[in-house]
């Protein structure tokens, strides 16, 4: 992919997101996963969208939602600032 650009910050963000989700996934029910992934796919990928996602995903009850939200905000902020596309999407 020609638009695949990454840097140390991208890699750090991907790692943080993976860790946050892996942790959240292991303590959450399928319903929470579905709700969050559906919401994430609906949003457009800006910081405003990330904030909206927090409002739109009341069914997602994670043990550490703040950790995920922080990581997602960091992802969008870095993408907006650098023009990079952090190579990450929610997984089951
Ligand atoms: Zn980057």
PDB file of the backbone (N, CA, C, O) and the ligand in Angstrom, with CONECT records:
HET     ZN  A 101       1
ATOM      1  N   UNK A   1       0.853  -1.195   0.000  1.00  0.00           N
ATOM      2  CA  UNK A   1       0.000   0.000   0.000  1.00  0.00           C
ATOM      3  C   UNK A   1       0.886   1.242   0.000  1.00  0.00           C
ATOM      4  O   UNK A   1       1.770   1.382   0.846  1.00  0.00           O
ATOM      5  N   UNK A   2       0.647   2.134  -0.945  1.00  0.00           N
ATOM      6  CA  UNK A   2       1.491   3.306  -1.042  1.00  0.00           C
ATOM      7  C   UNK A   2       1.231   4.288   0.091  1.00  0.00           C
ATOM      8  O   UNK A   2       2.103   5.086   0.431  1.00  0.00           O
ATOM      9  N   UNK A   3       0.032   4.236   0.682  1.00  0.00           N
ATOM     10  CA  UNK A   3      -0.261   5.195   1.745  1.00  0.00           C
ATOM     11  C   UNK A   3       0.095   4.636   3.120  1.00  0.00           C
ATOM     12  O   UNK A   3      -0.229   5.225   4.151  1.00  0.00           O
ATOM     13  N   UNK A   4       0.760   3.505   3.110  1.00  0.00           N
ATOM     14  CA  UNK A   4       1.171   2.936   4.390  1.00  0.00           C
ATOM     15  C   UNK A   4       2.447   3.619   4.851  1.00  0.00           C
ATOM     16  O   UNK A   4       3.524   3.402   4.296  1.00  0.00           O
ATOM     17  N   UNK A   5       2.306   4.440   5.866  1.00  0.00           N
ATOM     18  CA  UNK A   5       3.458   5.126   6.433  1.00  0.00           C
ATOM     19  C   UNK A   5       3.448   4.861   7.920  1.00  0.00           C
ATOM     20  O   UNK A   5       2.402   4.932   8.566  1.00  0.00           O
ATOM     21  N   UNK A   6       4.597   4.560   8.456  1.00  0.00           N
ATOM     22  CA  UNK A   6       4.613   4.418   9.901  1.00  0.00           C
ATOM     23  C   UNK A   6       5.913   4.954  10.463  1.00  0.00           C
ATOM     24  O   UNK A   6       6.916   5.058   9.756  1.00  0.00           O
ATOM     25  N   UNK A   7       5.888   5.288  11.719  1.00  0.00           N
ATOM     26  CA  UNK A   7       7.051   5.804  12.400  1.00  0.00           C
ATOM     27  C   UNK A   7       7.046   5.187  13.796  1.00  0.00           C
ATOM     28  O   UNK A   7       6.192   4.354  14.097  1.00  0.00           O
ATOM     29  N   UNK A   8       7.957   5.571  14.621  1.00  0.00           N
ATOM     30  CA  UNK A   8       8.015   5.007  15.964  1.00  0.00           C
ATOM     31  C   UNK A   8       6.748   5.308  16.755  1.00  0.00           C
ATOM     32  O   UNK A   8       6.270   4.475  17.525  1.00  0.00           O
ATOM     33  N   UNK A   9       6.214   6.501  16.557  1.00  0.00           N
ATOM     34  CA  UNK A   9       4.995   6.882  17.264  1.00  0.00           C
ATOM     35  C   UNK A   9       3.833   5.990  16.811  1.00  0.00           C
ATOM     36  O   UNK A   9       3.055   5.514  17.637  1.00  0.00           O
ATOM     37  N   UNK A  10       3.718   5.765  15.492  1.00  0.00           N
ATOM     38  CA  UNK A  10       2.685   4.860  14.979  1.00  0.00           C
ATOM     39  C   UNK A  10       2.811   3.494  15.644  1.00  0.00           C
ATOM     40  O   UNK A  10       1.824   2.933  16.120  1.00  0.00           O
ATOM     41  N   UNK A  11       4.024   2.969  15.672  1.00  0.00           N
ATOM     42  CA  UNK A  11       4.237   1.640  16.238  1.00  0.00           C
ATOM     43  C   UNK A  11       3.882   1.602  17.713  1.00  0.00           C
ATOM     44  O   UNK A  11       3.287   0.638  18.194  1.00  0.00           O
ATOM     45  N   UNK A  12       4.254   2.664  18.433  1.00  0.00           N
ATOM     46  CA  UNK A  12       3.935   2.737  19.857  1.00  0.00           C
ATOM     47  C   UNK A  12       2.425   2.768  20.065  1.00  0.00           C
ATOM     48  O   UNK A  12       1.909   2.158  21.002  1.00  0.00           O
ATOM     49  N   UNK A  13       1.720   3.482  19.188  1.00  0.00           N
ATOM     50  CA  UNK A  13       0.265   3.593  19.302  1.00  0.00           C
ATOM     51  C   UNK A  13      -0.396   2.250  19.001  1.00  0.00           C
ATOM     52  O   UNK A  13      -1.317   1.834  19.704  1.00  0.00           O
ATOM     53  N   UNK A  14       0.074   1.580  17.960  1.00  0.00           N
ATOM     54  CA  UNK A  14      -0.478   0.258  17.627  1.00  0.00           C
ATOM     55  C   UNK A  14      -0.289  -0.696  18.801  1.00  0.00           C
ATOM     56  O   UNK A  14      -1.197  -1.443  19.166  1.00  0.00           O
ATOM     57  N   UNK A  15       0.899  -0.655  19.381  1.00  0.00           N
ATOM     58  CA  UNK A  15       1.170  -1.537  20.514  1.00  0.00           C
ATOM     59  C   UNK A  15       0.242  -1.230  21.687  1.00  0.00           C
ATOM     60  O   UNK A  15      -0.293  -2.136  22.326  1.00  0.00           O
ATOM     61  N   UNK A  16       0.062   0.060  21.957  1.00  0.00           N
ATOM     62  CA  UNK A  16      -0.796   0.466  23.066  1.00  0.00           C
ATOM     63  C   UNK A  16      -2.247   0.049  22.815  1.00  0.00           C
ATOM     64  O   UNK A  16      -2.937  -0.411  23.725  1.00  0.00           O
ATOM     65  N   UNK A  17      -2.698   0.215  21.572  1.00  0.00           N
ATOM     66  CA  UNK A  17      -4.068  -0.174  21.235  1.00  0.00           C
ATOM     67  C   UNK A  17      -4.244  -1.684  21.368  1.00  0.00           C
ATOM     68  O   UNK A  17      -5.242  -2.151  21.917  1.00  0.00           O
ATOM     69  N   UNK A  18      -3.276  -2.443  20.866  1.00  0.00           N
ATOM     70  CA  UNK A  18      -3.352  -3.895  20.966  1.00  0.00           C
ATOM     71  C   UNK A  18      -3.440  -4.320  22.433  1.00  0.00           C
ATOM     72  O   UNK A  18      -4.270  -5.150  22.806  1.00  0.00           O
ATOM     73  N   UNK A  19      -2.577  -3.740  23.246  1.00  0.00           N
ATOM     74  CA  UNK A  19      -2.549  -4.092  24.668  1.00  0.00           C
ATOM     75  C   UNK A  19      -3.865  -3.732  25.336  1.00  0.00           C
ATOM     76  O   UNK A  19      -4.437  -4.528  26.081  1.00  0.00           O
ATOM     77  N   UNK A  20      -4.341  -2.511  25.058  1.00  0.00           N
ATOM     78  CA  UNK A  20      -5.570  -2.033  25.696  1.00  0.00           C
ATOM     79  C   UNK A  20      -6.747  -2.908  25.298  1.00  0.00           C
ATOM     80  O   UNK A  20      -7.570  -3.272  26.139  1.00  0.00           O
ATOM     81  N   UNK A  21      -6.827  -3.249  24.005  1.00  0.00           N
ATOM     82  CA  UNK A  21      -7.945  -4.070  23.537  1.00  0.00           C
ATOM     83  C   UNK A  21      -7.835  -5.497  24.035  1.00  0.00           C
ATOM     84  O   UNK A  21      -8.824  -6.090  24.466  1.00  0.00           O
ATOM     85  N   UNK A  22      -6.628  -6.052  23.976  1.00  0.00           N
ATOM     86  CA  UNK A  22      -6.455  -7.432  24.424  1.00  0.00           C
ATOM     87  C   UNK A  22      -6.896  -7.551  25.879  1.00  0.00           C
ATOM     88  O   UNK A  22      -7.543  -8.522  26.271  1.00  0.00           O
ATOM     89  N   UNK A  23      -6.533  -6.549  26.665  1.00  0.00           N
ATOM     90  CA  UNK A  23      -6.907  -6.528  28.067  1.00  0.00           C
ATOM     91  C   UNK A  23      -8.420  -6.391  28.208  1.00  0.00           C
ATOM     92  O   UNK A  23      -9.054  -7.124  28.966  1.00  0.00           O
ATOM     93  N   UNK A  24      -8.985  -5.442  27.468  1.00  0.00           N
ATOM     94  CA  UNK A  24     -10.428  -5.202  27.556  1.00  0.00           C
ATOM     95  C   UNK A  24     -11.204  -6.418  27.057  1.00  0.00           C
ATOM     96  O   UNK A  24     -12.179  -6.843  27.677  1.00  0.00           O
ATOM     97  N   UNK A  25     -10.765  -6.962  25.946  1.00  0.00           N
ATOM     98  CA  UNK A  25     -11.457  -8.123  25.354  1.00  0.00           C
ATOM     99  C   UNK A  25     -11.525  -9.278  26.346  1.00  0.00           C
ATOM    100  O   UNK A  25     -12.553  -9.947  26.454  1.00  0.00           O
ATOM    101  N   UNK A  26     -10.449  -9.510  27.062  1.00  0.00           N
ATOM    102  CA  UNK A  26     -10.399 -10.689  27.916  1.00  0.00           C
ATOM    103  C   UNK A  26     -11.296 -10.533  29.137  1.00  0.00           C
ATOM    104  O   UNK A  26     -11.561 -11.510  29.838  1.00  0.00           O
ATOM    105  N   UNK A  27     -11.767  -9.311  29.400  1.00  0.00           N
ATOM    106  CA  UNK A  27     -12.636  -9.097  30.562  1.00  0.00           C
ATOM    107  C   UNK A  27     -14.039  -8.661  30.144  1.00  0.00           C
ATOM    108  O   UNK A  27     -14.842  -8.258  30.986  1.00  0.00           O
ATOM    109  N   UNK A  28     -14.336  -8.740  28.839  1.00  0.00           N
ATOM    110  CA  UNK A  28     -15.613  -8.244  28.357  1.00  0.00           C
ATOM    111  C   UNK A  28     -16.411  -9.350  27.685  1.00  0.00           C
ATOM    112  O   UNK A  28     -15.852 -10.336  27.206  1.00  0.00           O
ATOM    113  N   UNK A  29     -17.720  -9.170  27.659  1.00  0.00           N
ATOM    114  CA  UNK A  29     -18.584 -10.104  26.968  1.00  0.00           C
ATOM    115  C   UNK A  29     -18.627  -9.810  25.482  1.00  0.00           C
ATOM    116  O   UNK A  29     -18.186  -8.752  25.034  1.00  0.00           O
ATOM    117  N   UNK A  30     -19.159 -10.748  24.727  1.00  0.00           N
ATOM    118  CA  UNK A  30     -19.269 -10.585  23.275  1.00  0.00           C
ATOM    119  C   UNK A  30     -20.088  -9.347  22.914  1.00  0.00           C
ATOM    120  O   UNK A  30     -19.818  -8.674  21.920  1.00  0.00           O
ATOM    121  N   UNK A  31     -21.090  -9.065  23.741  1.00  0.00           N
ATOM    122  CA  UNK A  31     -21.954  -7.916  23.464  1.00  0.00           C
ATOM    123  C   UNK A  31     -21.160  -6.612  23.476  1.00  0.00           C
ATOM    124  O   UNK A  31     -21.350  -5.745  22.624  1.00  0.00           O
ATOM    125  N   UNK A  32     -20.281  -6.493  24.445  1.00  0.00           N
ATOM    126  CA  UNK A  32     -19.458  -5.296  24.533  1.00  0.00           C
ATOM    127  C   UNK A  32     -18.527  -5.192  23.337  1.00  0.00           C
ATOM    128  O   UNK A  32     -18.344  -4.109  22.782  1.00  0.00           O
ATOM    129  N   UNK A  33     -17.945  -6.301  22.943  1.00  0.00           N
ATOM    130  CA  UNK A  33     -17.054  -6.295  21.784  1.00  0.00           C
ATOM    131  C   UNK A  33     -17.810  -5.854  20.539  1.00  0.00           C
ATOM    132  O   UNK A  33     -17.353  -4.989  19.793  1.00  0.00           O
ATOM    133  N   UNK A  34     -18.977  -6.464  20.325  1.00  0.00           N
ATOM    134  CA  UNK A  34     -19.769  -6.138  19.145  1.00  0.00           C
ATOM    135  C   UNK A  34     -20.117  -4.660  19.128  1.00  0.00           C
ATOM    136  O   UNK A  34     -19.995  -3.994  18.100  1.00  0.00           O
ATOM    137  N   UNK A  35     -20.553  -4.151  20.277  1.00  0.00           N
ATOM    138  CA  UNK A  35     -20.975  -2.753  20.360  1.00  0.00           C
ATOM    139  C   UNK A  35     -19.809  -1.834  20.032  1.00  0.00           C
ATOM    140  O   UNK A  35     -19.963  -0.865  19.288  1.00  0.00           O
ATOM    141  N   UNK A  36     -18.655  -2.139  20.583  1.00  0.00           N
ATOM    142  CA  UNK A  36     -17.527  -1.252  20.366  1.00  0.00           C
ATOM    143  C   UNK A  36     -17.031  -1.317  18.924  1.00  0.00           C
ATOM    144  O   UNK A  36     -16.757  -0.283  18.315  1.00  0.00           O
ATOM    145  N   UNK A  37     -16.914  -2.520  18.380  1.00  0.00           N
ATOM    146  CA  UNK A  37     -16.405  -2.657  17.013  1.00  0.00           C
ATOM    147  C   UNK A  37     -17.363  -2.004  16.025  1.00  0.00           C
ATOM    148  O   UNK A  37     -16.929  -1.345  15.080  1.00  0.00           O
ATOM    149  N   UNK A  38     -18.670  -2.185  16.240  1.00  0.00           N
ATOM    150  CA  UNK A  38     -19.668  -1.562  15.366  1.00  0.00           C
ATOM    151  C   UNK A  38     -19.546  -0.048  15.430  1.00  0.00           C
ATOM    152  O   UNK A  38     -19.615   0.629  14.404  1.00  0.00           O
ATOM    153  N   UNK A  39     -19.366   0.483  16.630  1.00  0.00           N
ATOM    154  CA  UNK A  39     -19.246   1.928  16.796  1.00  0.00           C
ATOM    155  C   UNK A  39     -17.974   2.432  16.137  1.00  0.00           C
ATOM    156  O   UNK A  39     -17.973   3.458  15.457  1.00  0.00           O
ATOM    157  N   UNK A  40     -16.908   1.706  16.347  1.00  0.00           N
ATOM    158  CA  UNK A  40     -15.630   2.143  15.794  1.00  0.00           C
ATOM    159  C   UNK A  40     -15.695   2.197  14.273  1.00  0.00           C
ATOM    160  O   UNK A  40     -15.151   3.114  13.659  1.00  0.00           O
ATOM    161  N   UNK A  41     -16.360   1.218  13.665  1.00  0.00           N
ATOM    162  CA  UNK A  41     -16.448   1.177  12.203  1.00  0.00           C
ATOM    163  C   UNK A  41     -17.325   2.297  11.656  1.00  0.00           C
ATOM    164  O   UNK A  41     -17.196   2.700  10.500  1.00  0.00           O
ATOM    165  N   UNK A  42     -18.220   2.792  12.511  1.00  0.00           N
ATOM    166  CA  UNK A  42     -19.146   3.832  12.097  1.00  0.00           C
ATOM    167  C   UNK A  42     -18.491   5.208  12.083  1.00  0.00           C
ATOM    168  O   UNK A  42     -18.896   6.086  11.320  1.00  0.00           O
ATOM    169  N   UNK A  43     -17.495   5.392  12.912  1.00  0.00           N
ATOM    170  CA  UNK A  43     -16.903   6.717  13.052  1.00  0.00           C
ATOM    171  C   UNK A  43     -15.870   6.958  11.966  1.00  0.00           C
ATOM    172  O   UNK A  43     -15.345   6.018  11.369  1.00  0.00           O
ATOM    173  N   UNK A  44     -15.588   8.216  11.721  1.00  0.00           N
ATOM    174  CA  UNK A  44     -14.781   8.566  10.561  1.00  0.00           C
ATOM    175  C   UNK A  44     -13.283   8.635  10.783  1.00  0.00           C
ATOM    176  O   UNK A  44     -12.522   8.655   9.816  1.00  0.00           O
ATOM    177  N   UNK A  45     -12.843   8.672  12.015  1.00  0.00           N
ATOM    178  CA  UNK A  45     -11.415   8.667  12.241  1.00  0.00           C
ATOM    179  C   UNK A  45     -10.812  10.002  12.626  1.00  0.00           C
ATOM    180  O   UNK A  45      -9.635  10.250  12.363  1.00  0.00           O
ATOM    181  N   UNK A  46     -11.604  10.868  13.245  1.00  0.00           N
ATOM    182  CA  UNK A  46     -11.052  12.111  13.761  1.00  0.00           C
ATOM    183  C   UNK A  46     -11.177  12.097  15.282  1.00  0.00           C
ATOM    184  O   UNK A  46     -11.830  11.224  15.854  1.00  0.00           O
ATOM    185  N   UNK A  47     -10.553  13.063  15.921  1.00  0.00           N
ATOM    186  CA  UNK A  47     -10.649  13.115  17.374  1.00  0.00           C
ATOM    187  C   UNK A  47     -12.081  13.359  17.828  1.00  0.00           C
ATOM    188  O   UNK A  47     -12.529  12.824  18.843  1.00  0.00           O
ATOM    189  N   UNK A  48     -12.797  14.185  17.048  1.00  0.00           N
ATOM    190  CA  UNK A  48     -14.203  14.422  17.370  1.00  0.00           C
ATOM    191  C   UNK A  48     -14.993  13.134  17.310  1.00  0.00           C
ATOM    192  O   UNK A  48     -15.851  12.877  18.154  1.00  0.00           O
ATOM    193  N   UNK A  49     -14.695  12.315  16.293  1.00  0.00           N
ATOM    194  CA  UNK A  49     -15.377  11.032  16.162  1.00  0.00           C
ATOM    195  C   UNK A  49     -15.087  10.127  17.349  1.00  0.00           C
ATOM    196  O   UNK A  49     -15.962   9.399  17.819  1.00  0.00           O
ATOM    197  N   UNK A  50     -13.867  10.180  17.823  1.00  0.00           N
ATOM    198  CA  UNK A  50     -13.501   9.349  18.969  1.00  0.00           C
ATOM    199  C   UNK A  50     -14.327   9.743  20.186  1.00  0.00           C
ATOM    200  O   UNK A  50     -14.768   8.889  20.954  1.00  0.00           O
ATOM    201  N   UNK A  51     -14.528  11.028  20.349  1.00  0.00           N
ATOM    202  CA  UNK A  51     -15.344  11.505  21.458  1.00  0.00           C
ATOM    203  C   UNK A  51     -16.789  11.055  21.283  1.00  0.00           C
ATOM    204  O   UNK A  51     -17.449  10.653  22.241  1.00  0.00           O
ATOM    205  N   UNK A  52     -17.273  11.130  20.034  1.00  0.00           N
ATOM    206  CA  UNK A  52     -18.626  10.695  19.737  1.00  0.00           C
ATOM    207  C   UNK A  52     -18.778   9.199  20.008  1.00  0.00           C
ATOM    208  O   UNK A  52     -19.811   8.757  20.512  1.00  0.00           O
ATOM    209  N   UNK A  53     -17.766   8.435  19.680  1.00  0.00           N
ATOM    210  CA  UNK A  53     -17.820   6.990  19.871  1.00  0.00           C
ATOM    211  C   UNK A  53     -18.030   6.643  21.341  1.00  0.00           C
ATOM    212  O   UNK A  53     -18.718   5.681  21.682  1.00  0.00           O
ATOM    213  N   UNK A  54     -17.417   7.459  22.202  1.00  0.00           N
ATOM    214  CA  UNK A  54     -17.585   7.209  23.632  1.00  0.00           C
ATOM    215  C   UNK A  54     -19.046   7.353  24.033  1.00  0.00           C
ATOM    216  O   UNK A  54     -19.536   6.630  24.900  1.00  0.00           O
ATOM    217  N   UNK A  55     -19.743   8.300  23.390  1.00  0.00           N
ATOM    218  CA  UNK A  55     -21.161   8.498  23.685  1.00  0.00           C
ATOM    219  C   UNK A  55     -22.032   7.432  23.050  1.00  0.00           C
ATOM    220  O   UNK A  55     -23.094   7.088  23.567  1.00  0.00           O
ATOM    221  N   UNK A  56     -21.566   6.911  21.915  1.00  0.00           N
ATOM    222  CA  UNK A  56     -22.390   5.985  21.137  1.00  0.00           C
ATOM    223  C   UNK A  56     -22.266   4.533  21.586  1.00  0.00           C
ATOM    224  O   UNK A  56     -23.039   3.683  21.144  1.00  0.00           O
ATOM    225  N   UNK A  57     -21.326   4.245  22.440  1.00  0.00           N
ATOM    226  CA  UNK A  57     -21.083   2.849  22.804  1.00  0.00           C
ATOM    227  C   UNK A  57     -21.395   2.558  24.270  1.00  0.00           C
ATOM    228  O   UNK A  57     -20.542   2.046  24.994  1.00  0.00           O
ATOM    229  N   UNK A  58     -22.612   2.879  24.712  1.00  0.00           N
ATOM    230  CA  UNK A  58     -22.945   2.646  26.119  1.00  0.00           C
ATOM    231  C   UNK A  58     -22.975   1.163  26.472  1.00  0.00           C
ATOM    232  O   UNK A  58     -22.828   0.802  27.640  1.00  0.00           O
ATOM    233  N   UNK A  59     -23.167   0.295  25.464  1.00  0.00           N
ATOM    234  CA  UNK A  59     -23.250  -1.139  25.742  1.00  0.00           C
ATOM    235  C   UNK A  59     -21.876  -1.750  25.974  1.00  0.00           C
ATOM    236  O   UNK A  59     -21.756  -2.856  26.502  1.00  0.00           O
ATOM    237  N   UNK A  60     -20.854  -1.028  25.577  1.00  0.00           N
ATOM    238  CA  UNK A  60     -19.514  -1.574  25.734  1.00  0.00           C
ATOM    239  C   UNK A  60     -19.005  -1.306  27.141  1.00  0.00           C
ATOM    240  O   UNK A  60     -18.605  -0.189  27.470  1.00  0.00           O
ATOM    241  N   UNK A  61     -19.025  -2.309  27.936  1.00  0.00           N
ATOM    242  CA  UNK A  61     -18.576  -2.173  29.326  1.00  0.00           C
ATOM    243  C   UNK A  61     -17.204  -2.804  29.479  1.00  0.00           C
ATOM    244  O   UNK A  61     -17.079  -4.009  29.696  1.00  0.00           O
ATOM    245  N   UNK A  62     -16.195  -1.989  29.365  1.00  0.00           N
ATOM    246  CA  UNK A  62     -14.846  -2.513  29.477  1.00  0.00           C
ATOM    247  C   UNK A  62     -14.303  -2.241  30.865  1.00  0.00           C
ATOM    248  O   UNK A  62     -14.733  -1.330  31.572  1.00  0.00           O
ATOM    249  N   UNK A  63     -13.349  -3.066  31.217  1.00  0.00           N
ATOM    250  CA  UNK A  63     -12.730  -2.906  32.521  1.00  0.00           C
ATOM    251  C   UNK A  63     -11.942  -1.597  32.580  1.00  0.00           C
ATOM    252  O   UNK A  63     -11.951  -0.890  33.587  1.00  0.00           O
ATOM    253  N   UNK A  64     -11.264  -1.298  31.478  1.00  0.00           N
ATOM    254  CA  UNK A  64     -10.463  -0.073  31.458  1.00  0.00           C
ATOM    255  C   UNK A  64     -10.790   0.752  30.220  1.00  0.00           C
ATOM    256  O   UNK A  64      -9.947   0.903  29.335  1.00  0.00           O
ATOM    257  N   UNK A  65     -11.993   1.281  30.149  1.00  0.00           N
ATOM    258  CA  UNK A  65     -12.374   2.028  28.942  1.00  0.00           C
ATOM    259  C   UNK A  65     -11.494   3.248  28.719  1.00  0.00           C
ATOM    260  O   UNK A  65     -11.250   3.633  27.576  1.00  0.00           O
ATOM    261  N   UNK A  66     -11.022   3.851  29.780  1.00  0.00           N
ATOM    262  CA  UNK A  66     -10.219   5.056  29.627  1.00  0.00           C
ATOM    263  C   UNK A  66      -8.914   4.768  28.906  1.00  0.00           C
ATOM    264  O   UNK A  66      -8.410   5.596  28.148  1.00  0.00           O
ATOM    265  N   UNK A  67      -8.380   3.594  29.152  1.00  0.00           N
ATOM    266  CA  UNK A  67      -7.127   3.240  28.501  1.00  0.00           C
ATOM    267  C   UNK A  67      -7.329   3.143  26.987  1.00  0.00           C
ATOM    268  O   UNK A  67      -6.506   3.630  26.213  1.00  0.00           O
ATOM    269  N   UNK A  68      -8.422   2.516  26.576  1.00  0.00           N
ATOM    270  CA  UNK A  68      -8.722   2.399  25.152  1.00  0.00           C
ATOM    271  C   UNK A  68      -8.986   3.775  24.555  1.00  0.00           C
ATOM    272  O   UNK A  68      -8.464   4.110  23.491  1.00  0.00           O
ATOM    273  N   UNK A  69      -9.793   4.564  25.241  1.00  0.00           N
ATOM    274  CA  UNK A  69     -10.123   5.886  24.719  1.00  0.00           C
ATOM    275  C   UNK A  69      -8.873   6.752  24.573  1.00  0.00           C
ATOM    276  O   UNK A  69      -8.714   7.479  23.593  1.00  0.00           O
ATOM    277  N   UNK A  70      -8.000   6.659  25.557  1.00  0.00           N
ATOM    278  CA  UNK A  70      -6.759   7.436  25.491  1.00  0.00           C
ATOM    279  C   UNK A  70      -5.934   7.022  24.277  1.00  0.00           C
ATOM    280  O   UNK A  70      -5.397   7.863  23.556  1.00  0.00           O
ATOM    281  N   UNK A  71      -5.844   5.705  24.064  1.00  0.00           N
ATOM    282  CA  UNK A  71      -5.050   5.201  22.946  1.00  0.00           C
ATOM    283  C   UNK A  71      -5.660   5.628  21.615  1.00  0.00           C
ATOM    284  O   UNK A  71      -4.938   5.975  20.680  1.00  0.00           O
ATOM    285  N   UNK A  72      -6.997   5.602  21.527  1.00  0.00           N
ATOM    286  CA  UNK A  72      -7.661   5.985  20.285  1.00  0.00           C
ATOM    287  C   UNK A  72      -7.485   7.480  20.019  1.00  0.00           C
ATOM    288  O   UNK A  72      -7.245   7.890  18.883  1.00  0.00           O
ATOM    289  N   UNK A  73      -7.605   8.280  21.063  1.00  0.00           N
ATOM    290  CA  UNK A  73      -7.373   9.718  20.898  1.00  0.00           C
ATOM    291  C   UNK A  73      -5.946   9.978  20.428  1.00  0.00           C
ATOM    292  O   UNK A  73      -5.703  10.837  19.581  1.00  0.00           O
ATOM    293  N   UNK A  74      -5.015   9.228  20.989  1.00  0.00           N
ATOM    294  CA  UNK A  74      -3.625   9.396  20.620  1.00  0.00           C
ATOM    295  C   UNK A  74      -3.426   9.044  19.139  1.00  0.00           C
ATOM    296  O   UNK A  74      -2.689   9.718  18.419  1.00  0.00           O
ATOM    297  N   UNK A  75      -4.102   7.969  18.703  1.00  0.00           N
ATOM    298  CA  UNK A  75      -4.031   7.542  17.306  1.00  0.00           C
ATOM    299  C   UNK A  75      -4.536   8.649  16.375  1.00  0.00           C
ATOM    300  O   UNK A  75      -3.859   9.032  15.422  1.00  0.00           O
ATOM    301  N   UNK A  76      -5.725   9.148  16.666  1.00  0.00           N
ATOM    302  CA  UNK A  76      -6.306  10.169  15.790  1.00  0.00           C
ATOM    303  C   UNK A  76      -5.480  11.453  15.818  1.00  0.00           C
ATOM    304  O   UNK A  76      -5.285  12.097  14.787  1.00  0.00           O
ATOM    305  N   UNK A  77      -4.999  11.817  16.998  1.00  0.00           N
ATOM    306  CA  UNK A  77      -4.208  13.039  17.111  1.00  0.00           C
ATOM    307  C   UNK A  77      -2.928  12.923  16.290  1.00  0.00           C
ATOM    308  O   UNK A  77      -2.529  13.867  15.609  1.00  0.00           O
ATOM    309  N   UNK A  78      -2.296  11.767  16.361  1.00  0.00           N
ATOM    310  CA  UNK A  78      -1.060  11.566  15.613  1.00  0.00           C
ATOM    311  C   UNK A  78      -1.340  11.560  14.114  1.00  0.00           C
ATOM    312  O   UNK A  78      -0.575  12.136  13.342  1.00  0.00           O
ATOM    313  N   UNK A  79      -2.419  10.920  13.698  1.00  0.00           N
ATOM    314  CA  UNK A  79      -2.762  10.875  12.276  1.00  0.00           C
ATOM    315  C   UNK A  79      -3.036  12.278  11.749  1.00  0.00           C
ATOM    316  O   UNK A  79      -2.609  12.637  10.652  1.00  0.00           O
ATOM    317  N   UNK A  80      -3.759  13.074  12.553  1.00  0.00           N
ATOM    318  CA  UNK A  80      -4.091  14.433  12.121  1.00  0.00           C
ATOM    319  C   UNK A  80      -2.839  15.290  12.008  1.00  0.00           C
ATOM    320  O   UNK A  80      -2.711  16.114  11.103  1.00  0.00           O
ATOM    321  N   UNK A  81      -1.918  15.083  12.944  1.00  0.00           N
ATOM    322  CA  UNK A  81      -0.727  15.920  13.004  1.00  0.00           C
ATOM    323  C   UNK A  81       0.286  15.528  11.934  1.00  0.00           C
ATOM    324  O   UNK A  81       0.899  16.392  11.307  1.00  0.00           O
ATOM    325  N   UNK A  82       0.459  14.225  11.726  1.00  0.00           N
ATOM    326  CA  UNK A  82       1.555  13.757  10.882  1.00  0.00           C
ATOM    327  C   UNK A  82       1.105  13.355   9.483  1.00  0.00           C
ATOM    328  O   UNK A  82       1.924  13.269   8.568  1.00  0.00           O
ATOM    329  N   UNK A  83      -0.202  13.108   9.314  1.00  0.00           N
ATOM    330  CA  UNK A  83      -0.672  12.605   8.034  1.00  0.00           C
ATOM    331  C   UNK A  83      -0.466  11.111   7.891  1.00  0.00           C
ATOM    332  O   UNK A  83      -0.797  10.534   6.856  1.00  0.00           O
ATOM    333  N   UNK A  84       0.078  10.478   8.920  1.00  0.00           N
ATOM    334  CA  UNK A  84       0.265   9.029   8.898  1.00  0.00           C
ATOM    335  C   UNK A  84      -1.072   8.325   9.066  1.00  0.00           C
ATOM    336  O   UNK A  84      -2.040   8.895   9.569  1.00  0.00           O
ATOM    337  N   UNK A  85      -1.097   7.068   8.631  1.00  0.00           N
ATOM    338  CA  UNK A  85      -2.248   6.234   8.879  1.00  0.00           C
ATOM    339  C   UNK A  85      -1.767   5.114   9.795  1.00  0.00           C
ATOM    340  O   UNK A  85      -1.057   4.204   9.365  1.00  0.00           O
ATOM    341  N   UNK A  86      -2.159   5.193  11.049  1.00  0.00           N
ATOM    342  CA  UNK A  86      -1.728   4.162  11.998  1.00  0.00           C
ATOM    343  C   UNK A  86      -2.373   2.837  11.587  1.00  0.00           C
ATOM    344  O   UNK A  86      -3.599   2.733  11.558  1.00  0.00           O
ATOM    345  N   UNK A  87      -1.567   1.832  11.271  1.00  0.00           N
ATOM    346  CA  UNK A  87      -2.086   0.583  10.700  1.00  0.00           C
ATOM    347  C   UNK A  87      -2.730  -0.303  11.744  1.00  0.00           C
ATOM    348  O   UNK A  87      -2.147  -1.295  12.181  1.00  0.00           O
ATOM    349  N   UNK A  88      -3.941   0.063  12.141  1.00  0.00           N
ATOM    350  CA  UNK A  88      -4.612  -0.707  13.171  1.00  0.00           C
ATOM    351  C   UNK A  88      -6.116  -0.594  13.008  1.00  0.00           C
ATOM    352  O   UNK A  88      -6.633   0.465  12.650  1.00  0.00           O
ATOM    353  N   UNK A  89      -6.824  -1.698  13.273  1.00  0.00           N
ATOM    354  CA  UNK A  89      -8.282  -1.699  13.312  1.00  0.00           C
ATOM    355  C   UNK A  89      -8.695  -2.707  14.376  1.00  0.00           C
ATOM    356  O   UNK A  89      -7.969  -3.666  14.637  1.00  0.00           O
ATOM    357  N   UNK A  90      -9.860  -2.497  14.994  1.00  0.00           N
ATOM    358  CA  UNK A  90     -10.295  -3.427  16.036  1.00  0.00           C
ATOM    359  C   UNK A  90     -10.426  -4.837  15.493  1.00  0.00           C
ATOM    360  O   UNK A  90     -10.869  -5.036  14.362  1.00  0.00           O
ATOM    361  N   UNK A  91     -10.040  -5.812  16.299  1.00  0.00           N
ATOM    362  CA  UNK A  91     -10.147  -7.216  15.898  1.00  0.00           C
ATOM    363  C   UNK A  91     -10.979  -7.960  16.932  1.00  0.00           C
ATOM    364  O   UNK A  91     -11.115  -7.539  18.081  1.00  0.00           O
ATOM    365  N   UNK A  92     -11.523  -9.065  16.485  1.00  0.00           N
ATOM    366  CA  UNK A  92     -12.211  -9.938  17.439  1.00  0.00           C
ATOM    367  C   UNK A  92     -11.218 -10.893  18.064  1.00  0.00           C
ATOM    368  O   UNK A  92     -11.594 -11.716  18.898  1.00  0.00           O
TER     369      UNK A  92
HETATM  370 ZN    ZN A 101       3.484   8.045  12.553  1.00  0.00          ZN
END
